[in-house]
Each structure stands twice: as C-alpha cells, then as structure tokens.
C-alpha cells in the first residue's frame, strides 16, 4: 500500500530507520498477530514497529498511564491510582501539572486495538505516520510543509512532553507535528540528542513526499553556492 511512497520518503531524507504507521481499529486485519507481551511504555511499540507489523490492545499499554491516556484507551480502576501517583510525582518535581495533563490531546477515534508496523508493510490505511528524524531532516520536512515560510503565521508546531501526544494532535488537527522528545521517550526509544519525532496524518503522507522532492532538489541546487562562498573565506 505504501511501499513506493515509503521508499521515496526514506531516500529523500536518507533515513536511518523506516517510518511506521499506526491504525486505530475495531477489527484486526487478517494475518496481523498480537504483540503478545507488555512493554514499559507506549512509545516502545514504535521501535518494535520498525521491525514488522502487530497489534496491541489496551492491556498491552497498561504499564504506561500517560501513553494509555493519549492513545484513547480507558484505564481500569485498578490502574487509575498508579496513574494519579505518576502525575503527582511529575507535579512534585515541577515537571507537569495536573491541569496540563487534563489538557492533553487524546485519540477519540473509536478503537479496541492499534495496529503498529513498518509503513511499507502496513496492511491497512495509516491514521498516523510516525518517524524518528534528525534536525537536518526536520528542517527539510518543515520547508516542505511550508512551516518555515515567513509569509505564513504559526511556524512549525513542535512539542516536548509527552512525546506520544503528537499522535492524537496530528489526528485531531490534520497537521504535521514534531516532538523534541520527552525524557520518557528518550529513555525508552533510545533517541539520540539530535533526534526528534515526526508525526503526521496518514492522508498527508503522499503530499509530503511530493513536496519533499522539490525541497530536496532546491537544497541540493543551493549547496554548491554556499560551499563556494565558504571556500572563498577559508584560510
């Protein structure tokens, strides 16, 4: 479904890892297997998805109260106290306030499961495309989306905590979002200091690839000028 677009996207950005897709579904597609084990965080599924396709249910997300919330799953009463304790700890260290937690975007699409997987292997339409990119790649994406255009107001939408909130935000707004990577996501996914997380609605992916093609060509055309200008002033 996304093989050609994914290849072009990866080639244009020289990605180190493949983009993944998330589909919020009520019915599991044929031949997609359950993850079969719980993980320490919702974002851990992103790294696992780079290796294949699987689905996960609410119970699989229970070790991550914040991720469970942003992914739109109802938290069992037995887990609610643990979630409240986590929020209180965040508040105590002045990291996060209860009021801010209440304002987090959450997935509202009806679903009982999430299908995660490499985008080029995803058997269903992706609600969200997610990819780990570096700052140079982020600049190309921002240019392609027009978010660096001084004639437009708003600029690039970029967030920090929690990183997983960019998924429901992309779904709700229809816009590309980036997260600088919260301490949790950096711990669980192994983000390097120069990497961040890109999230965009699945329906916007093809358009982004087309615009990226133009922007990458433009950057390549300008590179010789800047290299020559630098060389003129080199000792």
C-alpha positions as CSV (number, residue, x, y, z in Angstrom):
1,X,0.0,0.0,0.0
2,X,2.8,2.4,0.9
3,X,5.8,0.7,-0.5
4,X,6.8,3.2,-3.2
5,X,6.0,6.3,-1.2
6,X,7.9,4.9,1.8
7,X,11.0,4.2,-0.4
8,X,10.9,7.7,-1.8
9,X,10.5,9.3,1.6
10,X,13.4,7.3,3.0
11,X,15.6,8.1,0.1
12,X,14.9,11.8,0.1
13,X,15.7,12.1,3.8
14,X,18.4,9.4,4.0
15,X,16.5,7.9,6.9
16,X,18.4,5.6,9.3
17,X,15.2,3.8,10.3
18,X,11.9,3.2,8.4
19,X,8.8,5.3,9.1
20,X,6.0,3.4,10.8
21,X,2.2,3.6,10.7
22,X,-0.5,3.5,13.4
23,X,-4.0,2.4,12.6
24,X,-6.7,2.6,15.3
25,X,-9.1,-0.2,14.6
26,X,-12.1,-2.1,15.9
27,X,-11.4,-5.2,13.8
28,X,-8.0,-6.8,13.5
29,X,-6.8,-7.2,9.8
30,X,-6.2,-10.8,8.7
31,X,-2.7,-12.2,9.4
32,X,-1.8,-9.5,11.9
33,X,-0.6,-11.0,15.1
34,X,-0.9,-9.8,18.7
35,X,2.2,-8.3,20.2
36,X,1.9,-11.0,22.9
37,X,3.8,-9.1,25.6
38,X,3.5,-5.9,27.6
39,X,6.1,-3.2,27.3
40,X,7.3,-0.4,29.7
41,X,5.9,2.4,27.5
42,X,3.6,3.1,24.7
43,X,6.5,4.6,22.7
44,X,8.3,1.3,22.9
45,X,5.9,0.0,20.4
46,X,7.3,2.5,17.8
47,X,10.7,0.8,17.9
48,X,9.1,-2.7,17.7
49,X,7.1,-1.5,14.7
50,X,10.2,-0.7,12.8
51,X,10.8,-4.4,12.6
52,X,7.3,-5.6,11.5
53,X,3.5,-5.4,11.9
54,X,1.5,-6.3,15.0
55,X,-1.5,-5.1,17.0
56,X,-1.7,-4.2,20.6
57,X,-4.8,-3.8,22.9
58,X,-5.5,-1.6,25.9
59,X,-3.9,-4.1,28.3
60,X,-0.7,-4.1,26.4
61,X,-0.4,-0.3,27.2
62,X,-1.2,-0.5,30.9
63,X,2.4,-0.1,32.0
64,X,2.3,3.5,30.6
65,X,-0.5,5.5,32.1
66,X,0.2,8.7,30.1
67,X,0.5,6.7,26.9
68,X,-2.6,4.8,27.6
69,X,-4.4,8.1,28.0
70,X,-3.2,9.8,24.9
71,X,-3.9,6.6,22.8
72,X,-7.5,6.8,23.9
73,X,-7.8,3.7,26.0
74,X,-10.0,3.6,29.1
75,X,-7.8,3.0,32.1
76,X,-9.1,0.2,34.5
77,X,-9.9,1.4,38.0
78,X,-7.0,-0.7,39.4
79,X,-4.6,1.3,37.3
80,X,-6.0,4.8,37.9
81,X,-4.4,5.2,41.3
82,X,-1.0,4.4,39.8
83,X,-1.6,7.0,37.1
84,X,-2.6,9.6,39.7
85,X,0.6,8.8,41.6
86,X,2.7,9.3,38.5
87,X,1.0,12.7,37.7
88,X,1.6,13.7,41.4
89,X,5.2,12.8,41.1
90,X,5.5,14.9,38.0
91,X,3.8,17.8,39.8
92,X,6.0,17.5,42.8
93,X,9.2,17.9,40.8
94,X,7.5,20.7,38.8
95,X,7.7,18.8,35.5
96,X,4.0,18.5,34.7
97,X,0.9,19.9,36.4
98,X,-2.4,18.1,36.8
99,X,-4.1,20.9,34.8
100,X,-1.8,20.3,31.9
101,X,-2.5,16.5,32.0
102,X,-6.2,17.3,31.7
103,X,-5.5,19.4,28.6
104,X,-3.6,16.6,26.7
105,X,-4.9,15.6,23.3
106,X,-6.2,12.1,23.2
107,X,-7.3,9.8,20.4
108,X,-11.1,10.0,20.0
109,X,-11.4,7.6,17.1
110,X,-13.4,4.5,18.3
111,X,-11.0,1.6,18.5
112,X,-10.2,-1.5,20.5
113,X,-6.7,-2.1,19.2
114,X,-3.9,-0.3,17.5
115,X,-2.1,-1.8,14.5
116,X,1.6,-0.8,14.6
117,X,4.0,-1.6,11.8
118,X,6.6,-0.5,9.2
119,X,4.7,1.7,6.8
120,X,5.9,-0.2,3.8
121,X,4.4,-3.4,5.3
122,X,1.2,-2.0,6.8
123,X,-1.9,-3.9,5.5
124,X,-4.4,-1.1,6.4
125,X,-4.5,2.6,5.9
126,X,-2.4,4.5,8.5
127,X,-4.2,7.0,10.7
128,X,-0.8,8.4,11.6
129,X,2.7,8.2,10.1
130,X,5.5,8.5,12.6
131,X,9.2,8.6,12.1
132,X,12.3,9.4,14.1
133,X,14.4,12.0,12.3
134,X,17.4,14.2,13.0
135,X,17.4,18.0,13.0
136,X,18.6,18.3,9.4
137,X,15.8,16.1,8.2
138,X,13.4,18.0,10.4
139,X,14.4,21.2,8.6
140,X,13.7,19.6,5.2
141,X,10.2,18.5,6.4
142,X,9.4,21.9,7.8
143,X,10.4,23.5,4.5
144,X,8.3,21.0,2.5
145,X,5.3,21.7,4.7
146,X,5.7,25.5,4.4
147,X,6.2,25.9,8.1
148,X,9.4,28.0,7.6
149,X,7.7,30.5,5.3
150,X,7.8,33.9,6.8
151,X,4.6,34.9,4.9
152,X,2.7,32.4,7.0
153,X,1.8,32.7,10.6
154,X,2.2,30.0,13.2
155,X,5.5,28.4,12.2
156,X,6.5,24.8,12.9
157,X,4.4,23.0,15.6
158,X,6.8,21.3,17.9
159,X,6.2,20.0,21.4
160,X,8.1,18.2,24.1
161,X,6.1,16.3,26.7
162,X,4.7,13.8,26.4
163,X,6.0,12.8,23.0
164,X,3.1,10.4,22.4
165,X,0.7,13.4,22.4
166,X,1.8,14.4,18.9
167,X,-0.1,11.3,17.6
168,X,-3.6,12.4,18.7
169,X,-2.7,16.0,17.9
170,X,-1.9,15.1,14.3
171,X,-5.2,13.2,14.0
172,X,-7.3,16.0,15.5
173,X,-5.7,18.9,13.6
174,X,-4.8,17.2,10.3
175,X,-1.4,18.9,10.7
176,X,2.2,17.7,10.9
177,X,3.6,17.8,14.4
178,X,7.1,17.2,15.9
179,X,8.2,16.5,19.4
180,X,11.6,17.2,20.7
181,X,11.3,14.0,22.7
182,X,10.4,13.9,26.4
183,X,12.7,12.2,29.0
184,X,10.5,9.1,28.9
185,X,10.5,8.7,25.1
186,X,14.3,9.3,25.0
187,X,14.8,6.7,27.6
188,X,12.5,4.0,26.1
189,X,13.2,4.6,22.4
190,X,16.9,5.4,22.6
191,X,16.6,8.8,20.8
192,X,20.0,10.4,20.3
193,X,20.4,14.1,21.4
194,X,20.0,15.3,17.8
195,X,16.8,13.2,17.0
196,X,13.2,14.1,17.4
197,X,9.8,12.5,16.5
198,X,7.7,13.4,13.4
199,X,4.0,12.7,13.3
200,X,1.6,13.4,10.5
201,X,-1.9,12.3,9.4
202,X,-1.7,9.3,7.1
203,X,-3.7,11.1,4.4
204,X,-1.0,13.8,4.3
205,X,1.9,11.5,3.6
206,X,1.8,11.3,-0.2
207,X,1.6,15.1,-0.4
208,X,4.6,15.5,1.9
209,X,6.7,13.1,-0.2
210,X,5.9,15.2,-3.3
211,X,6.8,18.5,-1.7
212,X,9.9,16.9,-0.2
213,X,11.1,16.0,-3.7
214,X,11.0,19.7,-4.7
215,X,12.7,20.9,-1.5
216,X,15.5,18.4,-1.5
217,X,16.3,19.4,-5.2
218,X,16.3,23.0,-4.1
219,X,18.6,22.4,-1.2
220,X,21.0,20.4,-3.5
221,X,20.9,23.2,-6.1
222,X,21.9,25.8,-3.4
223,X,24.6,23.7,-1.7
224,X,27.4,24.5,-4.3
225,X,26.9,28.2,-3.9
226,X,27.3,28.0,-0.1
227,X,30.3,25.7,-0.4
228,X,31.9,28.1,-2.8
229,X,31.2,31.0,-0.6
230,X,32.7,29.3,2.4
231,X,35.8,28.3,0.3
232,X,36.4,31.9,-0.6
233,X,36.9,32.8,3.1
234,X,38.9,29.7,4.0
235,X,42.5,30.1,5.1
